[in-house]
Amino acid sequence: MRQIGVEGADLESCVNRAQQERLVITRKGRPVALVVGVQGMSAEQLELGTSDKFWKLIAERRRQGTMSRASLEQRINAGRQQRESSHEASQRTAQKTRRR
């Protein structure tokens, strides 16, 4: 992170420099601003990057337990098989009802 005094800073050079590294603007040796380059980022990335709600959600998700891909696939397949069995049972019931 580079520092530059506000007295010697010009906007164009600060913007250019901020694309490579964060730039702290100082006044009388004390930090007063931070310039961060955002070239190449979308509006959505900028919005999410500064959203407290988004970062709280990320922190909550990171505290949650994880599962392996194999476990996830087993869970998905079990749910799929359960739905298929349920669907087949519904079809059998419907066929019996139609026969009566």
C-alpha positions in Angstrom: 0.0 0.0 0.0 1.5 3.3 -1.1 1.0 6.7 0.6 0.9 10.0 -1.0 0.3 13.5 0.5 -2.8 15.2 -0.7 -0.8 18.4 -1.4 1.3 16.5 -4.1 -1.4 14.3 -5.5 -3.1 14.8 -8.8 -6.2 12.8 -9.6 -5.0 11.2 -12.8 -1.8 9.8 -11.3 -3.7 8.6 -8.2 -6.3 6.7 -10.3 -3.6 5.1 -12.4 -1.5 4.1 -9.4 -4.6 2.7 -7.6 -5.1 0.1 -10.4 -1.8 -1.6 -9.3 -2.1 -1.1 -5.5 -4.2 0.6 -2.9 -3.2 4.2 -2.4 -3.6 6.0 0.9 -3.9 9.8 0.7 -2.5 11.6 3.6 -2.9 15.2 4.9 -0.2 16.4 7.3 1.0 12.8 7.5 -2.3 11.4 8.6 -4.5 9.1 6.4 -7.6 10.8 5.0 -8.6 8.7 2.1 -8.1 5.3 0.4 -8.1 5.0 -3.3 -8.8 1.5 -4.7 -8.6 0.7 -8.4 -11.8 -1.0 -9.7 -10.9 -1.2 -13.4 -12.4 -4.3 -15.0 -15.0 -4.9 -12.2 -18.7 -5.0 -12.9 -21.2 -2.8 -11.2 -22.5 -5.9 -9.4 -19.0 -6.8 -8.1 -18.6 -3.2 -6.8 -22.0 -3.3 -5.1 -21.4 -6.7 -3.4 -17.9 -5.8 -2.4 -19.2 -2.9 -0.3 -22.4 -4.6 1.0 -22.5 -5.3 4.7 -25.5 -7.6 4.2 -23.5 -9.7 1.6 -20.4 -10.1 3.7 -22.5 -11.1 6.8 -24.2 -13.8 4.6 -20.7 -15.0 3.4 -19.5 -15.1 7.1 -22.5 -17.1 8.1 -22.1 -19.6 5.3 -18.4 -20.1 6.1 -19.3 -21.0 9.7 -21.6 -23.8 8.4 -20.3 -27.3 8.0 -19.3 -28.6 4.6 -19.8 -31.9 2.9 -17.8 -33.7 0.3 -18.9 -33.9 -3.3 -19.6 -37.6 -2.9 -21.9 -37.0 0.1 -23.7 -34.3 -1.9 -24.2 -36.6 -4.9 -25.5 -39.3 -2.5 -28.0 -36.9 -1.0 -29.2 -35.7 -4.5 -29.5 -39.3 -5.7 -31.4 -40.4 -2.6 -33.9 -37.5 -3.1 -34.2 -38.4 -6.7 -35.0 -42.0 -6.0 -37.5 -41.0 -3.3 -39.3 -38.8 -5.7 -39.3 -41.5 -8.4 -40.7 -44.0 -5.9 -43.4 -41.6 -4.8 -44.3 -40.8 -8.4 -44.6 -44.5 -9.2 -46.8 -45.1 -6.2 -49.0 -42.3 -7.2 -49.3 -43.7 -10.7 -50.3 -47.2 -9.3 -52.9 -45.6 -7.1 -54.3 -43.6 -10.0 -54.5 -46.7 -12.2 -56.3 -48.6 -9.5 -58.8 -45.8 -9.1 -59.5 -45.7 -12.8 -60.1 -49.5 -12.9 -62.9 -49.2 -10.3 
